[in-house]
């Protein structure tokens, strides 16, 4: 059942979504990064109109008004399909940004009959299987040890370990500040200069609203990070639909070697490296290309 921007799932939980573009066009269900929210898809609304795509962005459990849950990649894949069912969407492409990328791949593995294509934007691969075994290249020894402990601990222990630092981050960012310009400016100061320039071109009210929604609960980010920086509960090698991997050559958050790992492990995956592009720019500056590519994806044959 869909009510306004909320879907009630079969188990009674709510999932929040945003919908834009052409309702009659091929659907692309979008899973944002973290901490972020469905509202980042507003930056792609015009591109969705131009492409004739029905763009649906979903808040995972613990973000915005989506109820928290003891979720993992596979359970969220089921939630995404339940949202599609509620909106009357049968087959669709799925697009995941950053930590949303693994969830997009999980959708293709879990529900191959529903997913016709996958797009992965600036996402981490399975960190313990990378060489070196962490998703970033700019970590100091203490940070490397931190991620190693996360990878080897239980999900609940990882959540507890990350909570103090994340709560301190929220307090410093102060998302409850009602001044949109000030909040957007504080966020921009934490970004790569190229990403800060891109977000500065967006309406401050949109940036602030997305930030507030992303951080109104802590459960979403903490669960995302705890299940992502370890061995996953599905295998990317099982993806059988057309798959695109978009990465930025200047991205410190998800260096290109993550994309190369996916390229090696997903049959037929196509890796595109954007020159002079950092993390957020890999999505925000390329909505048109991403959406038209996923719109025109062939029905899987392999």
Buried (B, 14 or more C-beta within 10 A) or exposed (E): EBEEBBBBBEEEBBBBBBBBBBEEBBBBBBBBBBBBBBBBBBBBBEBBBBBBBBBBBBBBBBBBEBBBBEBBBBBBBBBBBBBBBBBEBEBBBBBBBBBBBBBBBBBBBBBBEBBBBBBBBBBBBBBBEBEEEBBBEEBEEEEBEBBBEBBEBEBEEBBEBBEEEBEEEBEEBEBEBEEBEEBBBBBBEEBBEBBBEBBEEBEBEBBBBBBBBBBBBBBBBBBBBBBBBBEBEBBBEBBBBBBBBBBBEBBEBBBBBBBBBBBEBBEEBEBBBBEEBBBBBBBBBBBBBBBBBBBEBEEBEE
